[in-house]
Amino acid sequence: MLASVPLTDDEQAAVDEGQAALDQPLVRLTDVPTPAGPTPRRIGIPATAALLPIVDVRQRHT
């Protein structure tokens, strides 16, 4: 997938380094206005991402 989807340096770091690298761009965006005007800090959105759990799903063949 990395070969077919060009990633920014921040995105590549998130792939390679995980959660800490993912949180860095979010912290930088905390005071950048949304399209509606208020910043994420004013809205009260935390500057960290919650990772979703990975669930093993197996299909039964009937």
N, C-alpha and C positions, 0 to 999 in steps of 0.2 A: 504494500500500500504506500509506503514512503516513496517508492519510485514513481508512482502515478499521481500523487497528491503533493504539490509543493507546500512546504510548511515554513512558517516564519521561524526565526531563531527561538522565540518564546515557546512556540508550539513544539519544536523539535526538542527543546530542553524538557518540556513536560512529558514527552514520550520517553526520553532517555532517563530522566532523573526523578520523575514521579511527582508526588503531592507538593513538595516544597517548591519545585519549579512551576507548578501549576498555580500556586498561590501568589507568586511574585507579580505576574501581570494583573491579577485581580486587585492587589494592593495599589498598584499604579493607577488603575481605573477608578478607584474609590471616589476621586474628586473630579472626574470627567463627566460633564453633563450628559444625561440621557437625551434622546430626541425630544422628549416632552419638556426638558429644561432642568429639573432637579438632578442633583448628583446622587449616586447610590448611597453615599453617606447620609444625605438629607432624607432619603427614602427609608433608610434603616436597613439596607441590605448588607450582610456581613461580607468582609473582603476575603473570605475563604470559601473553597468549594467543598461540598460534601460528596465523597465518592459513593457511587451506588454499589451495593454488594453484587458480586458475581455469583450467579446461581446456576448450578449444573442442571440442565433440562434434558431429559431423555424421552424420546417418543417411543411409545409401544406400537408395535406393528400388530394390527388385529386382522 
